[in-house]
Amino acid sequence: MRFGLIGWPLGHSFSEKIHGMLGNGEYRLYPLRAEELDAFLRRPDLGGLNVTIPYKQAVLPYCGSLSPAARGIGCVNVLRFTKDGIAGDNTDAEGLRFLAGRAGVSLQNRKVVILGTGGTSKTAAWCAAQAGAAQIVKISRSGPEHYGNIARHRDADVLINTTPVGMYPDNGETPVDLDVFDGLSGVLDVVYNPLRTALVLQARERGIPSGGGLPMLAMQAVAADRLFFDRKADEEAEKAAAERILQALEQELENVVLIGMPGCGKSRIGRAVAEKLGRRFVDLDQAVTQSCGRTPAQIITQDGEEAFREAETAQVNRMAKETGLVIACGGGTVLRAENVRALRQNGRLCWLRRGISALATEDRPLSGDLQALYQRRRPFYEAAADFCVDNDGTPETAAGQVADLFLKR
């Protein structure tokens, strides 16, 4: 029997990988144009399908029965092909509940503001209603509740983004500035690429419980797998399966980002970490050189440090969108908050520490008074770092520690 995902386009879908982790080796991606949908759904060899944009409502007429969730939401993301016909269900709801619970965000008795009016916003509204939300408001680009007057909902408790704003390749964009709201207790974003959208990062900077869409993706797949094979629900086992999927995906997708003083060994150790983890290595200084045709030292000497920082930020924004990399940053990369934010969207930052006397200074125009430079930059490294490794032994030892700590986290 065939299992898989239908939609158009499917792009960088993780669904085949996730269902493979769940043991379904028959799961495939089926990008279908609208004129192909009818014939495909009439195939006799279908066992179960996930449904994504733009067909979550288009498949409704094919369903002989709908689950309470699918009926209440008004769209489906799972089709089961049985001897009695096609059954429609919606496991996005289970995914969103898992996302909220994992992020520590409660919807009960809360004013919930939902950004967007598409299929996923219907899921969010239904989940909020089922959870006992005090008030549910949908924000659209037009209509009575829109982005122009969203400030009248500044008393919102929970914000849920169901729009694609901030999704790869448009990383860094946000549908709304969180400063609009007085006291949010939670922010959820269904976008999972990047792993942490600008909206989620903005929430974290303000200490607001938040979460991106990858947990939702994992749990809806676990629930769909249960439906495909007609198994009884087991909440604890399914949560454990979703956590295993999340850990595997994060280890594969998250970037290892090395920060620290100039000459502390980021490039050499970064190459060794990339080799250990089987990843591509990126040296931001080399990326600047390739882009500008001049080394960082030449740019600083000829045009000043600010000119180099602009070129560096351009490369940070380009490379930080990607996943599965090991990135060695320049010594001053973290001086700009926008760089740290960009690197955090898909990465974990490791501060590589080394004694001042052991730092290399050749061809480094900013490394004159290293002690003073370190004192200025230390607070930035401390604020940006997710974990630290001391490079006070061999490069191989430090690389092993970076790789081990990254995988453990």
N, C-alpha and C positions, 0 to 999 in steps of 0.2 A: 504494500500500500504506500501511496505517496503522502508525505507530510511536508509542510513548508510554509513560506510567507509569500503572500501576494500583495502587490502594490505597484505604484509607479511614481517616481523612480525609486529604487531601493538603495542606491548609493552605498554608504559604508555600514550597512546593517550588520549587527553582531548576532543576529538571530540564529544563523546556521551554526556558528561556533557555540553559542549557549546551549542549543538543543543537542549538539554533539556531546557537550559535557554531561548532559542529562541522560546520555545513552541512546539517543535517537539518531542513528547513523543514516537514516533515510531522509532526514530533513534537508530541504533545499530552498533556495531563493528563486521565486518566479516573478520577475518583473513583467507585468502585463499592461498593455495599452487597453483603453476602454473597450475597443472593438473586439478584444480577445477574451474579455472576462466571461461572457456567457458560455462560450464553447468550453473554456477551461473548467468552469464549475460543473459542467455536465459530464466530465470524464468519469468513467466507471472505476478508476483505480485510486481514488482519493480517500484517505483515511482521516486527515485533519489538516486544517490550514489556519495560520494566523493571517489577519487582515490589517493592513495599514493604509495610510493616505494614498489615494483618494477614495477608497472603496468601503470604508466602515459603514456607510449608510447605503451605498449602492447594492450591497449584498443582502440587505434586509428582505427584499421580495423573494429571494431564493430559500429563505428559512421557513421550514414547516413549524418550528417551535422556537421560542426564545426563553432564555433564563430570566428570572426576575431582574437581575442586574442589567441585562441587555435591553429588556423592555423598559425599565425605568430610565436608563441612560439615553436610549434611542439610537444606539449604534452598537455594532459588534466588532470584536477583534479576534474571535475564535469561531471557526466553523467545524462541526463534527459531522461526518458523513456516516449515517447509520442506515439500517435496513428500513427504517421508517421515514427516512428523508434527511434533510439537513437541519441540524440544530445550531442555533446561534447563541453565543455567550459573550461576556465581556470580562476578561481577567485584568484589564487595565485598572479596574476598581481595586482589586486585591493588591495590585502593584503600588497604587497611590497610597493605600492604607499602610503598606509596609514601609514605603518611603517616609511617610509622616511619622510613624512610630519609631523608626530607626533614628530619625533626626530629632526626636523628642518634641514634636510639634502636635499639640492637641487642637482639634477642631470643635470640640464640644463647648457649647455656650460662647463661642467666639464669633466675632464679625469677620467673615471671610471674604476677601476681595480676590476675584479671579480675573486674570488678564487673558483676554481672548474669548472668542465665541464659537470656536470650532468643535470638532468631535471630542477632543481631550478636555475642553472646558466643560462639556456636558458630564463627563466622568467626574471631574473635580466637584462640580455642583451637586451631583448625586451623592458622592461620598460625604460631602460636607453636610448635606441634609440627613443622611443616614447616621452620621456621627452626632447629630443634635446641635448643629451650628445655630447661633442666635440670629444671624442675618447673613445672607449670601448676595453678593453684588458682582455682576459681570461687567467688565470694562471692555469696550470695543473702540474701534477707530471712529465710528459714527454711532448715532443713537443717543438716548438720553444720558447714559453713563459712559463717558469717553475720557480719553487721556487729557483733554483740555480742562475738564472739571473734576479730575480725580482727587484734587485736594479737599473736596468736601467729604471725602471718606478717609481723612487723615487719622480718624479714630479706629481704623482697621486693626484687628489683632493678628490676622494671618493673611499673607499674600501668597497666591499661587500663580506662577507664570505657566500658561499653557500655550503660549505663542512660540514660534521658532526664533524670536529675537535673541541674539547672542550665540546662536548655533554656528558651528564651523561651516563655512570659512569666515563668517562675520563675527569672529570672537571679539570680545571687548564691548560689544553693544549691550545696552540695557533697555528694557521696555519702559522703565520708570526709575526715577531717582528715589532711593529709600528715605531721603531727607524730607520727602513729602509727608511721611507718616510720623505720628507722635510717639507711639510705643508698641511697635510690632513685637509679638511673642514668637513668631515663626515665619520663615520664608521658604517656599518649596518651588523648585524649577524642574519641569519635566525634561528639559534638554539634558542630554548625557554626553554630548560631544561639543565642547570640552567637558572634562570631568567636573570642573567647577566653573560655572559661568561667572561673568562679571557681576551678575545680580547676587549669586551665592557668596562670592568673595566680599562684596559690599556688605552683605548681612554679617558675615563672620567678623569683619573689621569693626562692626558695631556691637558685637557680642550677642547677636540674635541667632537662636537655633535655626539651622538651615540645612538643606540637602539638595543635591542635584539628581538628575533622572536615572542614573544607572541602577540604583536599587529597585526602582519601579520596573525597569526593563527586565531585571533578573527575576523578580517575583512573578510578573505576569507570565513569563515563560515557564516557570515552575508550575504555576496553576494551569496553564494551557496544556502542558505535558500530562498532568493528571487527568484532564478532560479527554485528551486524545486517546488515552489508554484505559479510561473508565475506572480510575482508582478512587478509593475513598480519601477524603481530605484528611491530612494529618498536619495540623498547624505547625507543630514544633519541628517535624521532619522537613517540612517545606521551607521554613525559615532557615534551617541549617543548610539546606541545599542552595538557597539563594545566597547565603553568606559565602559558601564555597565558591560559587560562580563569581561573586563580587571580588573575592580575594584574588582569584585567578586572573580576572580581567584587569584589575588594578595593577597587579604585578606586571602584566604584559604591556599595559598602556601608559602607565605613569612614567614620566621622565625622571631620571636622576640628574639633579642640577647641583653642580659644585660651585660654591662661592668661597671667597676668602682673599687674603692679601695678595698683591702681586708677587709672583715668585714662590708661592707656597706649594706648587706642584700640581695645580688643578689639571693642566693639560696632560701631563704624563700619567697621573693617576686615573684621570678620566678615560684615557685610552685603555688602560688596564681593566677598569671596571666594565667598559663596553665589551671588551673581549671575554671577560668572565660571564657576562649576562647575554652575550650574543646579540649586541645592539649596535646601532650606528652611533658613532661619536661625532659631536659637533663642537668645535672650538670657536667661540664667538669672535675672538680677535681675528682668527683666520677668515671667518665669514665677512667681517668688516673689510679686511684686506682684499678679498676677492671681489667684493662689491664696489669698493672705492678705488681700487688700483694702487692703494698706498697702505702702509702699515699703520697701526694705531700710533706708534711713536712719530712717524712722519706727519700724520694728521695733526697731532698735538703740537709738534714743533712748528709746523707751517701755519696752521689755522687756529690753534688754541684748543684747550680741553673741551669747551662747549661744542665745538664742531664735531669732535670725536664722539661725545656723548649722544649727539643726535644720530650719527651713523650707527652707533651701538644699539640705541633704542629701536631703530628700524630693523636690525637683525634679530633683536630679542622678540619683537612682535611677529616676525616671520617664522622663526624656529619654534617659539613656544606654542604655536598652534598645533605642531606635530606631536605625535605620541611615540612611545617606545624608544626614546633617545637617551644618551648620556651627554649632557651639555656642560662644558667648562666655561664659566663666565669670566669676564675681566674683573680685576680687583675692585673697580668702582661701579660695577653694574648695579649693585643694590642701593646705590645712593639715590636713585630715582624710584619713587614709590610705584610709578606706572610700570617699571621693569619688573619689580617684585610681584606685582599683581599679575602681570602677563605670565611670568614663569610659574606662578602657583596654579594657574588654571589647569595645567596638565602635569605638574611636577611636584616633587618633594625636594626641598633645598637642604643640602648638606654643607655645613661650614667646615672647611678643611683648615685646621689650625696648625701653625708651625712657628717655632721660636723666631723672633725678629732677626737674630744673628745668622740664622740659616736661610733667610730669604734671598733669592736671586735678584739682582738689580740691573743686570746688563740690558741695554736697550729699553730702559723703563724710565722715561723722563719725569714721571711723578714720584719716583722712589728715592728722592733725595734724603729727607729726614724721615726714616722709616718709623721711628718711635712716635713722632708727632702724627704721621699719617695713620698709624694704627690706632692711636687714641681717638682720632676723629672718626674713623670708620668702624671701630668696634661696636658701637651701639647699633649701627645698621646691620652688621652681621648677626648680632644677637637677636635682633627683632625679626630678621628674615628667616633664620635657620629653623628647620624642622628637626634636625639632629646634627650632631657634631662628630668629627673624627680628627684625632691628632696625628699629623704626619711627622712623627718624631722617630720613626724607624725606617724600614725599607719601603719604597713605593709599593711593592707587592703586598706588604702587610697592610698598609693603609687602604689599598684598593680592595683587599679582601674584607676589611672591616666595613667599608662603605657599602659593598654589595650585600654583605650579611645583614647590616642594619636596615638597609632599604627593603630587603625581602621580608624581614621580620615585621616591619611596620606596615 
